[in-house]
């Protein structure tokens, strides 16, 4: 995992990185272009990608992969390279900021690998779904995928706190894969929030953005607990404090049926970012709807953040978020050619609206 260092308030270096990030945002595909891709055949999509920022990846991979797989692999590889390029042409304090955000990819990848190893699922398929944008390279992730069991993964993660969370899995029957994933997420945000004040100085919206990410993580955990029908416990056992919309005194509401729904319907501030989220728990696929709603909330916030603070890390945060959104859309479009999931594509494009 990355090591963190404190930064100062916005400097010339931060403004320089922000300007370059803004240039990259302008080169991203918008919803109109993605809708055009959605009705194209994979070969035409790949040709169009080869004429833009994905040219290098398409040309490198075209001899080995075709169709939807070429599109997916090129999109992921381009994201990995793009994020690492941003890190390379950043220096000093801002680079530690970037490491903080990209470390979330390490946690997501480890969660996926642990799930695959624990359940004995197809590891080759799992490898293609990983995004090596953090400090864990493809080679390091492959070593984790080769582990015989989750305890071996824990050994390789020592002395990281993630090892402590993983080790009981498969040994202690009370420890489920869902609880381990939730605990790993909490470890990440606990560390991030501990560094937040020195990392961002006096830029209050950045504090709020991380608080929004914490709220998103808590809502995912609450949804998982609700679907697994877990008994209500002290909120301190599962929730991450320091959220923006849900401060400690309100976190307990997330664990009680009915209170979240009522809270969202009665709070105008919540509606502004999350919409009519109170109905999500009653839908046929609440997890999918929740993820789209959380992405939409982040998009709204980052746009406002960037407008108010154009010469700060705002553009960098927005670029990281929107580039991932673009790649998710491209992967979904590639698979939709075979599974006919146009409706899912349109749902994802609503995030841009």
N, C-alpha and C positions, 0 to 999 in steps of 0.2 A: 504494500500500500504506500501511497505517497506520503512524504514528510511535508509538514506545513510550516510556513513562515509568515509573520505579520506584514501587512502592507500599510501604506500611508493613504491619505485622502487623494482624490484624483490628481495625477501628475501629467506631464507632457507624454510620458510613456503610455499611460492609461488612455489618453486621448488618441495617441497614434494607433494603438491596438483597436480602439473603438471605431476609428475611421476605416481601417482595413476590414474589420468585421462587417461594417455597414456595406462596404463594396461587395462582400460575399453574399450578404443577404439579398442584395439587388439581383444577383445572378441565379438565385434559387428559382425552381419552378413554382409558379403560382397555381391556384385552383383551376384556372381556365386551361392551362397547358396539361395539367394532370387529367382533366376530363377528356381532352383529346387523346391522351395516351390510353385511357380506359377503353376506347373503342378501336384501338389499333391492334394488329397482330404483333406478337413478340418481336419478330424480325424487324418490323418497321420501327418499333419503339427503340430497339438496340441501335438502329441506324441513326435515329434522331439523337440518342444519347451520345453517339460517337462524334457528333458535330459540335458538342459543347464541353462542359467541364468533366464529363465522364469519358472523354475520348481515350485517355491513357488506359483506363481500366477495361474498357470494351476491347481495345486492340490487344491487350495482354491476355485476356481471358477467352477471346473468341475462338481460338484454336482448340480449347479444351471443353468449353461449355456452349450450349445453344439455348435458344428460346427463353423461357421464364427463368431458368437457372442462371443464365448469363446475366439477365437484368438484375436479379437479386444479388448475385455475388459482386457485380460491378458497383452497385449502389452501396453495399456495405463496405467494400474496400475503399471506395472514394471517401466515405464518411471517416473511416479510420485514418486515412492519410490526411484528410483536410483538418481534422482536429489536431493531429500531431504537427502539422505545418503551422497552425496557429500557435501552438505551444513553442515551436522552435523560433519563430520570429518575434516571440515575446521574451522578455528577459527581466531579471530582478524580481521585485515583489509581485508583479502581475502574473508571472508564471506560476507562483504558488497558488494564486487564486484559481487559475485554470486547472491545476492539479486537483484542487478541492472538488471542483465540479466533475471532472473526468473520473474521479475515483468512484463515482456512483455506478459507472459501467463495470468496474471491477466487482462491485457488490452484486449487481444484476447477473453478471456472468457466473459468479460463484454460486448464487442461488439456483441458477438453471442447471449447473453441473451437478450440484449436490442432489437435486431432484432426480436427475437422470441416473446417476450412480446408485442412489438409494432404491429406485424403482426398477433398475435393470433395463432401462429403455435404450433405444438405438442411439449409440454415442456418435456415430458419423452424422446422423441427422441433426443431433443436438449441436454438433460443432458448427454446422452451416448456419445455425441460428444465432451464434454468439457474435458480439460486436466488440472487437478488441480496441476500444478507444481510450482505455485507461492505462495504468502502469503495467497491467498484466498483458504481455504480448501473446500472440497466437501460440508460440512455443511453450510458454508457461501454462497457458490454458490447456494445451494438449497433455501436459504432464498431469494436471488434475483430472482430465477425462480418462487417463489411463489407470487411475487408482482402482484398486480392487473393491474398496468399500469407503464409506464416508469417514471412518476413523483414520484411514491413510491420508485423506484430504486434510483432516484436522492436524495430523502430524506435520504436513508440509506448510501449514499456515501458522504454526507456532512461531513466536509468542503472540500473535495477533489475537485480539479478543474474539474474533470470529471462530477461532479454533475451539474456544470454550463453549460456544453456542452449538457447534456442530457435533462435538464428540459424543454426547448422550444419545444421538439419533440411532435407532436400531438396537440400543442397549437398554434404555429406559423406556418402558412402554408408554409412560405418560407424556413423553416428548414426541410430538408429531412434526411432520415436515412443514406444516403451516406455521407452527409455533417457532421453529428454527428460522424460517424465512422472515417472520415478523421481527424476531430478535436481531437478526443481522441488519435489517433496515434501521432498527433503533440504534444499533451501535454506530452506524454511519452518520446518522443525523445528530446523535449525541456529540460525536467528535466534531462535526461541521459546526454545530451551534456553539460549541465551546470556543471555536476559533473565530466566530463570526464578528465580534466587536473589533478585534485587532485587524482582521482581514479587510473590513469595509470602512472602518473609521466612522465618520458622521453621516454616511449616506443612508438615510433612514429607509428609502424604498428597497434597498438591497436586503435590509433586515426583514422587511415585510415579504419579499419574494421568498426568502428561505423559510419564513414562517408559513407562507402559502404551501411550499413543498412539504413541510411537516404536516400541515392540515391534510394534504392529499394522501400522505402516507398513513395518517390516522384513519382517514375515511376508508382506505383500502383494507386496513386491518379490521375496522369495525364491520365492513361488509363480509370479510372472511369469517369473522367470529359469528356473525348473524347466520350465514349460510351453513356453517358447521354446527350451529345450534349449541355453542359453548355457553356454559353458565356464566352469569354476571359475576365479576370479581372486582376488586379494587382497581380503579382505572390506572393507577400507577404501575400495575403489573404488565400492562400491554401498550399503553399510549405514550407518545413522545410529547413532552411539554414544549412550551414556547411556540405554539402555533399562532397564526395571526387571527384567524376567525374563531378558533376554539382555544382560548386560554385555559389554564389548569382547572379553574372553577367550572368550566363548561364541558370539559372532556368526558365526564361521566355520562353525559347525555348521549354520546355516540353508542353506548353499549345498551341502551334501553329502547326496545321497540316502540315506535310512535313518536319519541321525543325529537329525533333527527328530522322526521318528516314535518312535524309541526314547526320546528325551529326554522327550517328553510322557507316555509310558506309565510312566516311572520316577520322575517328579517330582510329588509330591503337591501342591506349591504351584501348579504349572502346571495340574494337574487341577482344582483348586478354582475357578479362574477360566475355564479354557478347555474343561473336560470332556475327553472322549476324542478330542482333536484329532489324535492320531497317525494316525488312520485317514483323515483328510481327503484326503491325497494319493492315496489309492486309489479315491476315489469318482468317479462318472460326471461330476459337475459340481463339481469341487473349489473353484472360485472362489466360487460361490454359497454353498456350505457354509462356506467360510472367512469370508466377510463376516458371515454370521449368527452365527458363533462369536465373532468379534471384537466385534460389537455386544453379545452376551450377556456377554462379559467386562467390557466397559465398564459395563453396567448393574449387574452385581454389585459392581464396585468403587465406583461412585458412590453406591450405596445404603449401603455400609459407611462411606464417607467422610462422607456427610451425617449418619449416625447418630452418629458419633464427634465430628464437628465441625459441629454444627447452626448455629452462629452465624458461619460463615465463608462463603467463596465456594462451598462445597460445593453449596448449593441452586441457585446460579446455574449451575454446571456441569451439574448434573442436569437443570435446566430446559432448557438449550440442547440437551442430548442427547435428552431424552424428547420435546421438541416436534418435533425433526427425525424421530424415530422415528414419531411420530403422523402426520406429513405423508407420510412414505414409505408407511405403511400405507394412508392414504386414497387415495393415487395408485394403489397396487397394487389396492385394492378397486375403484376406478373402472374400471380397465382390465380387471379380472377379469370384469366384466359382459359384456364382448365376447369375451374370450379363454378364459374358464372356467378360471381359475388359482386355484381355491380352495385347493389344496394348498400353493401358494406363500404364500398369506395365513396359513395355519395355521403354516407354518414361521417366518414373521416374528413371529407372536404368541408363539412360544416364548421370545423374548427377554425378555418380561415375567415369565415364570414364576419 
